[in-house]
């Protein structure tokens, strides 16, 4: 690291020019080629995927997504002549639009059941020729505009369905700027220097910019969801600012101790820079752990976020030393520079300040503080026991959106299940199979939890049959998931017995339910992989079995506590409406695996920065109590400042107005707060004090076979490359 830091410092303008060129080049590529984000995901082997495949093969025009045009007669009935004339003319226009393969009108015989019992609400089904992610937004907007052209004069028109939801969803609103502003304020309070407070933000913005522009181009080569750049920005800003903060802190301490600026930069990169490299590597490994799930949707998100983290690490170890060379001692405040000039070098007073007193208090009252922290974490974790994974529906959309109003009208007129009907697709081999399918429809009609059943008439010789089943509960209701399982396990198998018929439960609601099941089943494997990798990395870094296992356990309980907060806010609805996320509903199925990947990486960051200083002191003194106390005292201030920055950056994303992004924001902000202020500040030091010298135990045979890896080495004498230059104190006084 010393050679890299020295080169970047001495060729600072070249390094800056290279980064600017890279940023501009990627920006030009994005402007000319655009991006190709896609929200498609496949679930091979599931019933819902099989149903979709059959539809695509037998009837491609029926395999696309559907939407609903919901009409509410405010002063009469849907069948009133004036209303019927306006609606029929509008539906005729919609049927001619691009990507619309058909419209089932409530005034047609096939749509007779699409009028509510009181006659005031009706809906038309719009069949699209492709899935929602594959339909251009302008074409969907044309459907919306055509339908809502008749809105008014006693007729309310709203539209629902996944296609409409994709097109009307608000794009990211740039709320991350609030997180950046909060980070700048925290850094200024921490450092008291404008340049020192802006430096980490500048470096992070370069890294995040390069990362997001890179994944924009990568979207042409692989499947990356539209949420990938927002997630990458969320993670990249948090870790990027923190990584630069750790290095800048070490650099400032070097200046205060009398080092010349170049030597201070080299030493900062050779110590904290190594820790940043290691910490960033753990985040990347944790994110790439998503690949073991074998779900392209999640793999793309993990790769996109990992690329952005790599870009922020690269900025921290190359652009930052170049920037240090440009600003030199100006990263100290005027007061600090005057003190350095007047009184000469001085060592850090962290051990005598607040964090020194706090560390000694934890040492004296380790059992009490350990129990209190554990109790708080247990309380926060309890809601996790009722965690339910699934997919939120339009009932969680903003109340003034057309999708939410269509959802409410359908629920009012036809029951909540009308917002997510199930589609049973049957492979038929004979006329007897067609009769068995008809009998199955009659059986399903009498099944508890079913509000309505509509079987598509089977023509002689047809090889495919379909039954639409409307549940009595909404798509995101747990009872709807239970109905899907009941149909698959208890209702359909007897109907298939003795026939060649094969029936698959499909439709959008079943697809999301299968998605949740697939991820739940793979969650233990995923947790095992990232825990094992994390333990191995820490074992290599600190050569201690206890430190590695302690970190793994702490990471798991931090995740459990943060999931508890998620369940309380989004599943139980404690405040979800207040932040624009709608009423309570299931936690998004893919959220736990992505959050676990991020949390394990971020938790490793704090563990590395905390334990590396403890380990350094242990190697010097062989006194565990001193090592833990000194390590906590000297890292507490910077770790809490870094945590506050991450909390504000993550919390800013709650303002995006999207439920999924808000779930990430709340979950990650809560996780960082729990990790930094309960676990790393109280529980880890308390446990390490209690374990004593056992913290640093490693069997001799294992020590011999493990490669040696220095994460944060002790300060060593620097080469005499700048011996002719005056010390920092003299530079300040000039």
N, C-alpha and C positions, 0 to 999 in steps of 0.2 A: 504493500500500500504506500510505503514511503516514496518509492520511485514514481508511482502514478501521481501522488499528491504534489511532488516537487515539479514534475513536468507540467501539470495543469496550472500550478501557481505561476511558474515562470513563463508559460505560453498562454496567459489568461485571455488575451484578446482573440487568439486563434480558437481557443475552446469556446468562447462566447459566440464567435462567428459560426463555428460548426453547429452549435445548438440552434442558432437562429436560422441557419440554412436548412437544417433538418425540419424545423417547425414550419417554415415557409413552404418547403418542398412538399411535405405531407398535406399542408393546407391546400396547395394548388392541385394536388392529386384528388383530394376530396371534392374540390370545387368543380373539376373537370369530369371526373368519373361518377361522382356521387357515392352513395352507400347502397348496400343491398341487405339491410337487416330483415330478418324473417322470424315470425313467431311460431313457425311450424314446429311440431315435435311429434315423434313417432313412438308408439308403444308396441313393438312387435310381440306377438304371442298373447295379447289380451283379447278378450271377447269384443270389446268396442272397436278395436282396430280391425278385427276380422269382419265385423259387420260393415265397416266403412269400405274395406277392400271389395267385398261382395257387391256393394252398391256401385263402386267405381267400375267394376268389370261388367256388370249386367246393365246398369243404367247410369252412365256417366252424368247425365243431366240432373239426376236425383242425388248425386253424391256430394254436391256442393252444400254450403251452409244455407240456412233459411233465416229469414227475417220476418218480423210482423209489423204490419201497419195497423195500428189500433185507432179506432174511431169511436168517439163518445158524442152521442146526441144530447146536448145540454138542455134542450127545451122540447124534446119530443122523443120519438123512437127512431131507431136506425132505418126502419122500413118506411118511414114517411117519404112520400114521393120526391120532395125537394132534396132531402138528404140522400136518398138512394141515387138520384140522378147525378149529384155532384160527386159522390164517392165512386160510382161506377165509371164515370168519365175519367176520374183521376187514376183509377186502377188500370184502365185501358192504356193510358199514357205510360204508366210505370212498366207494364208488360213489354213495351217496345224498347226499353232502355238497355244499354250495354250491360252484359253479364247477368241479365235477368232471363232465366229460362222458362219461367212460368209464374202465374199469380193465381192463387185459389181465392176467389171472391166469396164473401159471406152471403152473397145473393145467388151464388150458383148452387146446384144440387149437392156438389161435393163439399161445399162449405156450409151446409145447413146447420152444423153444430157450432159454427163460429159466431153465433149471435147469442148474447147472454140471455138468461131466462126472463129478465125484465125488459129486454129489447132496447136498452139504452147504450150498450157497448157491443162492439163487434170488432173482429180483426180479419185481415186478409193475410194469407201466407205467401211470402215472396220467396220463390226458389231461385237461388243463384247457381251459376254454373261452375263455381269454384269455392274453395274454402276461404274463410275470412282473410287470412294473411296474403292470399294471392289476388285479391280484388283491389285495383287501384282506388285510392281514397277519393279522387275526383268523381269516379263513376258512382260510388256510394253516395257522395254528396248530392249528385244529380237525382238519385232516387229520393233522398230526404227532401230536397227542395221541391220536387214534383209532387210528393205526397202532401207536404205542408202548405202547398199553394192554396188549398181549399180550407185551411184552418181559419176559424173565425165565423161570425154570424151564426152562432149556436152549434157549431161543429168543432170539436177538439180532435186534432190528429197528432199522434205520437208514434214513434218507431222504436222497435226493440230488436234484440238478437245480437249475436256475436259480431256480425258484419257491421251493423250500425254502431255497436260499442267501440269497435276498433277505429272507425272513421271519426267518431265524435270525441274520442278521448283527448283531453288537453295534453299538448306536448310539454316536456319538462320546462318549468317556468324560470329557471335560473335562480332558484332560491338559495343555491349554494353560496351566492355572494354574501348572504347574511352570515354564514358560517365563516367565510374568509375574513369578514370585518371583525367578528368576534375573536377570531384567532389573532388578528393584528393587535387588538386591544389587550388580550392576555399576554402576548409576547412583549408589548411595550411596557406593561406593568412588571413583567418578569425581568426584563433587561434594562429598562430605563433609557434605551437608545433606539432612535427611529430606524437607523440602518440595521441594527441587530434584529429588530422586530419584523422588518420587511424582508430580510434575507431568506428565512425559511419559506415564506409565502411565495416569493419569486421563484425559488428553486422548485417548490412543489407544483406551481402553475406550469412551468416549463415541462416537468415530467408528466403531469396529467395531460397537458395539451398534446405532447408527442404520443402518449399512450392511446388517447381517445381517437386521434387522427389515424393512428396505425390500425386500430381495430376496425375503423370505418372502411379502410381498404381491405382488411382481412375478411370483412363480411362478404366480399365478392367470391372468396375462395372456400368459405365454410359457413355453416349455419350459425348465425349470431342473432339473438333476439333484439327487439327494439329497446328493451330495458338494459341491455348490456352497457351502452355508454354511460347511462345514469349511474348504474352500479359501479362502473369503473371510476367515475368521477367521485362518487361517495367514498370508496375505499382509498383511491389514490390521493385525494386531498388530505385525508386523515393521516395516512402513514407518511406521505411526502413531507408534510409540515413537521411531523414528529421526528423523522429521520434527520432533517436539516437542523432541527432544534437541538438534538443531542450533540451533533458535531459542532455547531456554533457555540454551545455552552462550554464544550471542552476547549475550543479555540480561545474563548474569552478568558477562561481560567489560565490558559497558557500565557496570554498577554499579561495578566495580573501577576503571574509568578516571575515575570521578567524576561520571558522568551521574546526573541525578535518575531515579527509577524509571520515570516516564512516558516520559521521553525515551529511556531505555534500551530500553523496550518498543517504542517507535516505530522506533528505529533497528534493533533486532533483526528486526522484521517487514519493514522496508524493505530489508534486506540478505538475511539468511538466509531470511526469509519468501518473498522472490522466488525464491530458489533452491529452496525447498520446492515452491512453485507450479509451477515449471518441471519439477522432478524428478517430482512427482506426475503432471504432464501426460504425461511420457514413459512412466511406468508404465501409465497409462490407455490411451494410444495403442498401446502394445505389446500389452496385453490385448485391446483391440478389434481388433487385427490378426488375431485368431482368426476374425473374421467372413469373411475372404477364403477360408477353407477350405470354407465353405458346408456345414457339418455342424451341425445345430441343437443337438446334444448339447454340442459344444464352444463354440458361440457363446453359449449360455446361461451356461456356466461363466465365460467371459471377461467377459460383461456383468455378472454378479453380482460378480465380483472387482473389476471397474473401478468399480462403484458404491460398494463399500466403501472403495476407495482414495480416491475423491472425497470420501467422508464424512470420512475421516481428515485429508485436506488441509484441508477446510472447518473441522474442529475445530482444526487447528493455527493457522489464520490468523484465527480469530474467538474461539473459546473460550479458547485459550491466552493471548492478550493480556488478556482479561477476568480470567483467573485470576492473571496477573502483577499486575494492579491490586489484587487482593485480598491478595496475599502480600507484594508489594513487595520490600524488602531481605532478607526472611526466606529468599529463595532462596540467599543466601550463608550459609555455615556461621558459627557463633559466632566461630571463630578468624578467618575472613575479615572479618567485621564489625568485630571488635576492631582488626585490622590496618588496615582502612580508616579507622576513627575515629582511630587513633593516628598513622598514618604518611601518611594522605591517599591520593589516587588513585595508581594504578600501572598500567603497561601489562603485557600478557601476557609471561611469561618463557618462552614455548614455544620460542623460538629458542635459548635457552641450556640447555634441559632435554634429556631423553633424545631427543625427536624432532628437536631441533635438531642434536644430535650425529649421529643416524642419517642425517638428510638430507645432512649434509656428508660422511659416509662414503660414501653412495651417489654423491655428486657426484665424489669422488676415485676410487672403484673401480667406476665405472658399467659397464665391460665385464665385469668378473668377476661382479658381482652379477646383471647382465642374463643372462649365460650360465647361471649356477646356477639362477636362477628359470625360465628357458626349459627347461632340462633336466628340472626337477621337473615342470613342466606337461606336457612331452612324455611322461614316464613315466606320469603320471596319465591322460593321454589315450589311451594305447595300447589299453586294453580297448574303447574306443569303436569300434574297427575291427571288432569282432565283435558289435556291437549287433544284437539280434534283437527286433523288435517283435511283439507278439501279445497274448494275453490269458491271464492265469493261470487255472488251473482249481481245482477243489475240492481237488486234491492239495496246494495251498498253504494251505488252511484250517487253523486250530488243530487239533492232533491229537485233542483231546477233543470236537470238534464232531461232530454227527450226519452232516453233509455229508462231512466228511473220512473218517469211518469207513465210510460207505456207499461212497465212492470207493475206499477200500482193499479192501473186500470184493468189489466188482465187478471190480477189477483182479486180485484173487487168483482169483476164480472164472471170469472170462470174458476176461481180458486187459485191458490198460490202455485199449484203444480203445473198450471198451464204455461208457466214461464220456462219450464224445462221438461217437456215430454220425453219419454223414452221411446226408442225406435227398435222394435224387435225385427231382425232380418232373418228369414228362414231359407235354407237351401232345401229345395223340393225335388224328389226323384220320381214321383208318381202322383196320380190323382188322389190316391189314398192319403198321401202326405198333405195335399191341399185340404182334405177333409179334417185331418188331424190338426192342422193349423187353425181351422175355423173353430174346432172344439177347444183348442187352447185359448183362443180369444174369449170364448164364453167363460172358461175357468178363471181367466185373469180378471174378468169383469167382476167376479164375486170375491176377489182376493182383497183382504184388508189393506188399506193404504192406497187403493186405486180409485180414482175419481171417475175416469172415463176410458173407454177402449174403442178404437176405430181400426177395423181390419180392412186393408186395401183388397178389393175383390181379385181373386186369382183366376186368370184366364186359363182355359184348357191347355195343357202342355207347358205351362210356365215353370221355370226352374227356380224362381225367387218369389217369396211372399213377404209382406210387411204388415206389422201391427203397431199402431201408435198407442202408447199407454200414458195417460196423464195421471201422475201421482196426486195425492191429496195434500202433499206438503211441497214446499219450495225446493228448488234445486240444491240449495246449500244446507237444507235441513238434514240432520242426522237420520231421521226416519226415511228419507228418500234413499240414502245409502243402504239402509236396512232392507228396503223394498227391493232394490237391485239385487242384493245378495239372496233374498228370499226367492225371487223369481228364478235366479240361476240355479240355486241348490235344491229348491223344494217344489216349484211349480212346473218348470219347463222339462226337467228330466222324465217325469212320468208321462208327459205328452209325447216325448220322443221315443219312449219305449215301444218296441215292436214296429217301428217305422224306420225309413231311411232319412227322415227329416232331421236337420240340425238347425237349432235356433240360437241366435246370438243377440244379446242385449246390447244395443248401441245407442247412438245419439250423443249430443254434446255433454249432457249431464253424466252419462255413463263413462265417457272418455275421461272427464276430470276425476271421477270416482276411481277409475282404474289407475290413473296417474298417481293419486294419493296412495293407493294400495302398493303399487310398484315401489315407490320411494320409501314407504314405511318398511317394506320387506328388506330393502337394501341398506337401511339406516345403520343397523349393527355392523355390517361389513365396512361401511364408510367410516364410522367412528373408530373401529378397530385399526383401520389403515392409518388414519391421521394421528391417532394416539401413539401407535407404534413408531411412526416416523418421527414424531415430536420427541418421544423418549430417546430414540437413537441419536438424534441431533444434539440434545442436551447432554447425553452421556459422552459424546465425543467432545463437546465443548468444555464440560466441567468435571468429567471423569468421576462422576458420583452417581450411584444407583438411586440413592434416596432423593437427591435433588431432582432427578429425572422423573421418578414416580410421583413425587410431591407436585411437580408442575402439571403432570397429566391429570391428577385428581383435582387440583385447583381449577384447571381449565374446564373440566366436566361440571363442577359445581357452579362455576361462573355461567356456563351455558344454561344449566338448569334454572338458575335464578333469572336470567334474562328471558328465557322462554316463559317463566311464570308471569313476568311483567307483560309479555305479549298476549298471553291467554287472558289476563285480567282486562287489558285495554281493548283488544280486538275481538276476542271470542265472547267474553262476558259483557263487552260493551261499556266498560268503565271509562268514559271519556272519549270513545271513538268518534261519536257524532260531533263533539266539540272541535276535533281536529279535521273535520271534513271527510272522515272515513266511513260514514254511515253507521248503521246499528251493528250489534254484535253478529259475528258469523264465524265460520271456520278459519283457521290460520292457513294461508296459502301452502299447498302441499310441498312446493319446492323451497320454501323459506328455511326450514330447519337445516337442510344439508348445506345450503349456501352460507347461512349464518354460522354454522359450526365451522366451516372452512375458514371463514373470515375471523371468527373469534379465536380459534386455535392459533392462527397466525399472529393476531394482535396480542393475545395473551403471552405468547412466546416472546414478543418484543419486550414487554415489561419484565418478564422473567429474566431475559438475557441481560437487560440493562441493570436490573437490580442485583442478580446473583453474580454477574461478572465482577462487579466491584467487591462483593463479599468474598468471592473466590480469590481475587487479587490480594485482599487483606489477609485471608486465611493462609495463603502461600508465604506471606511475609511473617506472620506472627504465630501461626498454628494455634490461635486462640479463637474458638468458635464464637463465644459471646462477643468478643471485640469485632470479629469479622462481620457478624450479622448487624451489630449496632452501627459500625462505621459505614457499612454498605448502605444501610437504610438511610442514615443521616445524610450521606453525600449524594444520594440519588433521589431522595424523597421529593425535593423541590422540583426537579426537572421532570420526574415522572408524573407528578400531579398536574404540572403545567401542561405537559403533553396530553394527559387525559382530558383536561378541561377543553383543550383545543379540539380533540376528537369528538367530545360530547357535543360541542356547539356545531361542529361541521355536520355530524350525523343528524342532530336535531333539526338543523335547517332544512333537511330534505323532507321533514314532515309537512312543510308548507307547500310541497309540490302539488297537492290536491289529488294525488293518486293513492288509493288504499295500499297497494303493494309497496310503493316507495315509502309510504308512511310506516308500514310494518318494519321495513328495513331500518328506517331512521330511529324509531322508538326502540327496537330490539338491540341495535348496535350501541345507541347512546346509553341505554340501561346497562348493557354488558360491560362497556368501558367504565362506567361509574362504579359498578359493583367490583370489577376487577381491580381498579386502581385504588379506590377508597376503602374497600373492605378486605380484599384478598391480599394485594401486594403491600398495602400500608399496615395491615394489622395481622391477618391470619398467617401469611407466609413467614414473616419474622417471628411471630409467636411460636409457630410449629418448629421452626429451625432452632430457636432458643431451647425449646423442649427436647429436641432430638440430640442436641450437643454435637460432639465430634462425629457421631454416626452420619451426619449430613455429608461428610466428605469421604465416606468409606467406598472403596472399590477393591474387589478381590484381585490379588496379585496376578493370577493367570489372565484375567480380563484386561488388566492394565497393560500387560505385555503385548496383547494382540490388537488392542485398539490403536489406531493412528493418532498422533498428537495434533490437536487443532487449537490454536490460540485465538480466542474470540476478542478479548480486550486485554492485551498484554500490558504489563507495567511500563511506565514511562522509562525509556532507555536513552542514554546519551546519543545525541544526534551527530551526524557527520559535520565536520567543521567547514561546511560549504559557505557559511555566512559569517565566519568568525570576524571578518573585517568590518562588519556592519555594527552600528551602535545598538544597544539594547532598547527594548520598547520604551522604557522610561525616558531615555534620551530622545527618542523619536518624538514623543509626546511634547517634550519641552521645547522643541524647535519651532 
